[in-house]
Each structure stands twice: as structure tokens, then as C-alpha cells.
């Protein structure tokens, strides 16, 4: 494990007037590239323009720091420096450690006490704890490039980048899972289209990844209301049930959503997953008998041979997986 210390420098630019004019620009949120000394700590912009702010008033900019590599970045300090440093205040109370794919959002407030042009810098002191090779770090950039292309609605380009990322043995498990989920959905759009319902579903997925479950649920509910026959309707219902089950621990709602998914889309590829998830929700609600029935249904669905008190799964990979999962769950409940 290698540990090195670097400093990241950002510029703060502002103007203050006694009249209190509130015109001015905002920062560019596009990442500018690898950080100093080859690190993959990204900042949302290197220069922040606060615009013109009246003396005695305040204006705040948000800075996002993102770990886009496979190494670990302990953020030690964040200091405002320069002649006008006293008129810029940050809410960083570190230290904090950014693991791969993690991000923090920091607020810097400009609070002028005199008029005139004001300048300051932010010095971000951080360590690098090396965990992966440079090649692995470079491959992680394919994931973020794919996400950027997706944001620009270049779905074919995003599909190519996600595929390249997966093929090159990703180092960050959370990004690997996200890419593995995103890639088939985006590829499906090449056949069925990338219209409003598809974009709404992607926004729901991204909101869920960001931990904004309310926004994800709003997107899903809107999609299911305006286009319940969309080709991503079953995907959306499953995502809704997954959020309810795994993120919100709303087991009653999750059970209802998974049951609805199976009822309205009996041919969905999520059918087995919905059955298993419904059993988990019922078990969490203390409804052991109902959970047992659902798991037995799942096991029977994938049973090929049953004789002399022994059951064997059908001879295909999917059936063996679900047969084993259902059997293991039933054994843990003391049924088998």
C-alpha cells in the first residue's frame, strides 16, 4: 500500500458592490480531468465564479469532489487562502475518506464585507492510498465516460463505453454492478427506442444510485401513470419494489409491488426475482407461512424431477440457480 500526499488548488473569483447587485455567472460542473500527480480525485470545476454580490449579503457555490478511481483518498484539510480568504467560508469539517465511487459536496459561501474584486483559493490536502494498478484506474474512467455520454443522450456511445468497461475487468465492484445493470437496458433501447419513457427510467436508476429514493419513485410513478404499456414498465415496477425492499425497508409496499409485477407482466424476465423478493418481504413482515408458499412455488417452477422424496432442478443454469436459492431459503426457515 502506497500513501502519498498532494494538494488540489481551486480558484474562487467574485466581485462585491455596495449596491448589492445579484447578477453573475455560475460554475461549470464538468469534471476537468485527472487531479494532480495522476490522481483520480475529480472536482466539479477548477474555477468558481460567484458573480456580483452585495456587501452584507451572501452567495454560495457547491463544490463536488468525486473519487473516480480505484484508490482511496483521505481528504485531510480544506483551507481557503489568499488576500480575501476571510470573505469566503467553507463548510468542510473533515477529515473524511473517499472510497472508490464516493463523493462529497461542499458549500463555499462568499460573504463580502467591502466592495471590489475578490479572489481566493481553496487548498485541498489529501492522501492517496494506492489499491489498484494504473491500468485499472484508467479503465474506471470508461465507466464515468459512459455515464457522461448517457447524460448527453448518446446512448450508443454509452453502450460501447459500458461494454468496454465490463470487458476490461472493473476494479470497483459498485461501478461494475451499475454498468452490468445499465448495459442491457441501454442496448434494449437500440431495438425499442430511447424515447421519454426510457429516459425517465434511466433518471430513476440514476436517482436511486445517488441515494435520492424519493426522486426515483417519482420518476417511476410518473412513467407508470403516463405509459403503463411501455417496454420499460416491468423494469420500472421491479426497480420500485427493489427500492422499497432494499433501500426503504418498506416490506409491505415491496410485497405488493412484486405481486403486482407478476400479475401485470407474467412473461417478465423479473418473474423469478419478483417471487424471491416477495418471499423476503413476507418473511420480514413475520408472515412465515405465506413466505413458505411463495418459495415452494419458486422451487416447484424450476423442479425437473421429483421422486422418492427427492427433487432435482431442471437442466439449465437459470433453473439450477433459482432452485438452489429457494431450497436454501426454505432450509433456513426449517421447511426442508
C-alpha positions in Angstrom: 0.0 0.0 0.0 1.5 3.3 -1.1 0.5 6.5 0.7 1.3 9.9 -0.8 0.1 13.5 0.0 -0.9 16.1 -2.6 -2.7 19.4 -2.6 -5.5 20.3 -5.0 -5.9 24.0 -5.8 -9.2 25.7 -6.8 -9.7 29.3 -7.6 -12.6 31.4 -6.2 -13.5 34.6 -8.1 -16.1 37.1 -7.0 -17.0 40.8 -7.0 -18.8 42.8 -4.4 -20.7 46.1 -4.6 -22.3 48.3 -2.0 -25.4 48.4 -4.2 -26.0 44.7 -3.8 -26.3 43.7 -7.5 -27.1 40.0 -7.8 -26.1 39.4 -11.4 -23.3 37.0 -12.4 -22.4 33.5 -13.6 -22.2 30.1 -12.1 -19.6 27.4 -12.0 -19.1 24.8 -14.7 -19.9 21.4 -13.4 -18.0 19.4 -16.0 -15.0 17.5 -14.5 -11.8 18.8 -15.9 -9.7 15.6 -15.9 -7.4 13.7 -13.6 -6.2 15.5 -10.5 -2.6 16.4 -9.6 0.2 13.8 -9.8 -2.1 11.3 -11.7 -4.7 11.0 -9.0 -8.3 10.3 -9.9 -9.9 12.7 -7.4 -12.1 14.9 -9.6 -13.6 18.3 -8.7 -16.7 19.7 -10.4 -14.8 22.8 -11.6 -11.4 24.4 -11.1 -12.7 27.9 -11.1 -15.8 29.1 -9.3 -17.3 32.5 -10.2 -19.7 33.8 -7.6 -20.9 36.7 -9.6 -21.6 40.1 -8.2 -22.8 40.1 -4.6 -23.9 43.0 -2.4 -21.9 43.8 0.6 -23.6 42.4 3.6 -25.3 39.6 1.6 -24.0 36.1 0.7 -23.8 33.7 -2.2 -23.0 30.0 -2.0 -21.4 27.7 -4.5 -21.3 23.9 -4.2 -18.2 22.0 -4.9 -18.3 18.3 -5.5 -15.3 16.0 -5.0 -15.6 12.6 -6.6 -13.3 9.6 -6.4 -13.3 8.3 -9.9 -10.6 5.8 -9.5 -9.9 2.5 -7.6 -7.6 4.0 -5.0 -8.6 5.6 -1.7 -8.4 9.4 -1.0 -8.4 10.6 2.6 -9.2 14.3 2.5 -7.2 15.8 5.3 -8.0 19.6 5.2 -9.7 22.1 3.0 -8.4 25.6 3.6 -9.3 29.0 2.0 -6.2 31.0 1.2 -5.3 34.3 -0.4 -5.8 38.0 0.5 -9.6 37.8 0.6 -9.8 34.5 2.4 -11.8 35.9 5.3 -14.7 36.7 2.9 -15.1 33.0 1.7 -16.2 30.4 4.2 -16.4 26.6 3.6 -18.5 24.0 5.5 -15.8 21.4 5.4 -15.2 19.9 8.8 -13.1 16.9 7.8 -11.1 14.8 7.7 -13.1 12.5 5.5 -12.1 9.5 3.4 -13.4 9.0 -0.2 -13.5 5.3 -1.2 -13.9 4.4 -4.9 -17.1 5.9 -6.5 -17.8 8.0 -3.4 -18.3 11.8 -3.5 -18.8 14.7 -1.1 -20.5 18.0 -1.7 -19.0 21.1 0.0 -20.5 24.6 0.2 -18.4 27.7 -0.1 -20.1 30.9 0.8 -18.9 34.4 -0.4 -19.8 37.0 2.3 -18.3 40.3 1.2 -17.6 43.0 3.8 -16.1 45.6 1.4 -16.7 46.3 -2.3 -14.3 45.4 -5.1 -13.0 42.3 -6.9 -12.2 39.4 -4.5 -10.0 36.4 -5.1 -9.2 33.4 -3.0 -8.0 29.8 -3.5 -9.0 26.5 -1.9 -6.2 24.2 -0.9 -7.4 20.6 -0.7 -4.9 18.5 1.1 -5.4 14.8 0.5 -3.5 11.5 0.6 -3.6 8.7 -2.0 -3.7 5.1 -0.7 -2.9 3.0 -3.8 -5.2 0.0 -4.1 -5.1 -0.9 -7.8 -2.9 -0.6 -10.9 -2.8 2.4 -13.2 -4.5 0.3 -15.9 -7.4 -0.5 -13.5 -7.7 3.2 -12.7 -7.7 4.1 -16.4 -10.5 1.5 -17.0 -12.6 3.1 -14.3 -12.7 6.2 -16.5 -14.6 4.2 -19.1 -17.4 3.9 -16.6 -17.6 7.6 -16.0 -17.2 8.4 -19.7 -20.2 6.1 -20.3 -22.2 7.9 -17.7 -21.3 11.3 -19.2 -22.4 10.0 -22.7 -25.6 8.7 -21.2 -26.2 12.1 -19.7 -25.7 13.7 -23.1 -28.2 11.1 -24.5 -25.6 9.5 -26.7 -26.8 6.0 -25.8 -24.9 4.1 -28.5 -21.7 5.7 -27.3 -22.6 5.0 -23.7 -23.3 1.4 -24.5 -19.9 1.0 -26.2 -18.1 2.5 -23.2 -20.0 0.5 -20.6 -19.2 -2.7 -22.6 -15.6 -1.7 -22.8 -15.5 -1.1 -19.1 -17.0 -4.5 -18.3 -14.7 -6.3 -20.7 -11.6 -4.9 -19.0 -12.2 -6.4 -15.6 -13.5 -3.5 -13.5 -11.8 -2.9 -10.2 -14.7 -1.1 -8.4 -17.5 -3.5 -7.5 -20.2 -0.9 -7.2 -19.5 0.6 -10.6 -19.3 -2.9 -12.1 -22.8 -3.7 -10.8 -24.1 -0.4 -12.1 -22.6 -1.0 -15.5 -23.9 -4.5 -15.6 -27.5 -3.2 -14.9 -27.2 -0.3 -17.3 -25.8 -2.0 -20.3 -28.7 -4.4 -21.1 -31.2 -1.6 -20.6 -29.4 0.8 -23.0 -28.9 -2.0 -25.5 -32.6 -2.7 -25.4 -33.3 0.9 -26.3 -31.5 0.3 -29.7 -34.4 -2.0 -30.5 -37.4 -0.4 -28.8 -36.3 3.2 -28.9 -34.9 5.8 -26.4 -38.0 7.9 -26.0 -39.4 9.7 -23.0 -40.2 6.6 -21.0 -36.7 5.2 -21.5 -35.1 8.4 -20.4 -37.5 8.6 -17.4 -36.4 5.1 -16.4 -32.7 6.0 -16.6 -33.3 9.0 -14.5 -35.0 6.8 -11.9 -32.0 4.4 -11.9 -29.5 7.3 -11.6 -31.5 8.9 -8.7 -31.6 5.6 -6.9 -27.8 5.2 -7.4 -27.4 8.7 -5.9 -29.5 7.8 -2.9 -32.4 10.0 -3.9 -35.1 7.5 -3.5 -37.9 10.0 -3.5 -36.9 11.3 -6.9 -36.5 7.7 -8.2 -40.0 6.8 -7.0 -41.5 10.0 -8.6 -40.0 9.1 -12.0 -41.2 5.6 -11.8 -44.8 6.5 -10.7 -44.9 9.1 -13.5 -43.8 6.6 -16.1 -46.3 4.0 -14.9 -49.1 6.6 -15.0 -48.5 8.1 -18.4 -47.3 4.9 -20.2 -48.2 1.7 -18.3 -47.6 -0.3 -21.5 -44.0 0.9 -22.1 -41.4 -1.7 -22.7 -39.6 -0.5 -19.5 -42.8 -0.7 -17.4 -41.8 -4.1 -15.9 -38.3 -2.8 -15.3 -39.7 0.2 -13.5 -42.0 -1.8 -11.3 -39.1 -4.1 -10.4 -36.9 -1.1 -9.6 -39.7 0.3 -7.4 -40.1 -2.9 -5.5 -36.3 -3.2 -5.1 -36.1 0.3 -3.6 -38.9 -0.4 -1.2 -37.4 -3.7 -0.2 -33.7 -3.0 0.0 -33.4 0.8 0.5 -36.5 1.8 2.3 -37.3 -1.4 4.2 -41.0 -0.9 3.4 -41.7 -4.6 3.2 -45.5 -4.3 2.9 -45.2 -2.0 -0.1 -42.4 -4.2 -1.6 -44.6 -7.3 -1.4 -47.5 -5.5 -3.1 -45.2 -4.2 -5.8 -43.6 -7.5 -6.6 -47.0 -9.2 -6.6 -48.3 -6.5 -9.0 -45.3 -7.0 -11.2 -46.0 -10.8 -11.5 -49.7 -10.2 -12.1 -49.4 -7.5 -14.7 -46.4 -8.9 -16.5 -46.5 -12.7 -16.3 -43.9 -13.0 -19.0 -41.4 -10.6 -17.5 -37.8 -11.7 -17.1 -38.1 -10.4 -13.5 -40.7 -13.0 -12.6 -38.4 -15.3 -10.6 -36.7 -12.4 -8.9 -40.0 -10.9 -8.0 -41.1 -14.2 -6.4 -38.0 -14.4 -4.4 -38.2 -10.8 -3.4 -41.8 -11.2 -2.4 -40.8 -14.1 -0.1 -38.1 -12.0 1.5 -40.7 -9.2 2.1 -43.2 -11.6 3.6 -40.6 -13.1 5.9 -39.5 -9.7 7.1 -43.2 -9.0 7.9 -43.3 -12.1 10.0 -45.6 -13.9 7.6 -43.6 -17.1 7.5 -46.4 -19.3 6.1 -47.0 -17.1 3.1 -43.3 -16.7 2.5 -43.0 -20.5 2.6 -45.8 -20.9 -0.1 -44.0 -18.4 -2.4 -40.7 -20.1 -2.0 -42.2 -23.5 -2.7 -43.9 -22.1 -5.8 -40.5 -20.8 -7.0 -38.8 -24.1 -6.3 -41.5 -26.1 -8.0 -41.3 -23.8 -11.0 -37.7 -24.9 -11.5 -38.1 -28.5 -10.5 -37.3 -31.0 -13.3 -37.6 -34.4 -11.5 -39.3 -35.2 -8.2 -39.4 -38.8 -7.0 -38.9 -40.8 -3.8 -38.9 -37.6 -1.7 -36.1 -36.1 -3.7 -36.3 -33.1 -6.1 -33.9 -32.1 -8.8 -33.8 -28.8 -10.8 -34.4 -28.6 -14.5 -31.3 -28.9 -16.6 -30.5 -25.3 -17.3 -28.4 -22.7 -15.5 -31.3 -20.4 -14.5 -33.4 -23.2 -13.1 -30.5 -24.5 -11.1 -29.8 -21.1 -9.6 -33.4 -20.4 -8.5 -34.0 -24.0 -7.4 -30.9 -23.7 -5.1 -31.9 -20.3 -3.8 -35.4 -21.3 -3.0 -34.2 -24.5 -1.4 -31.6 -22.7 0.7 -34.2 -20.2 1.9 -36.6 -23.0 2.8 -33.9 -24.8 4.7 -33.1 -21.7 6.7 -36.8 -21.5 7.6 -36.8 -25.1 8.7 -39.2 -26.2 6.0 -36.9 -28.7 4.2 
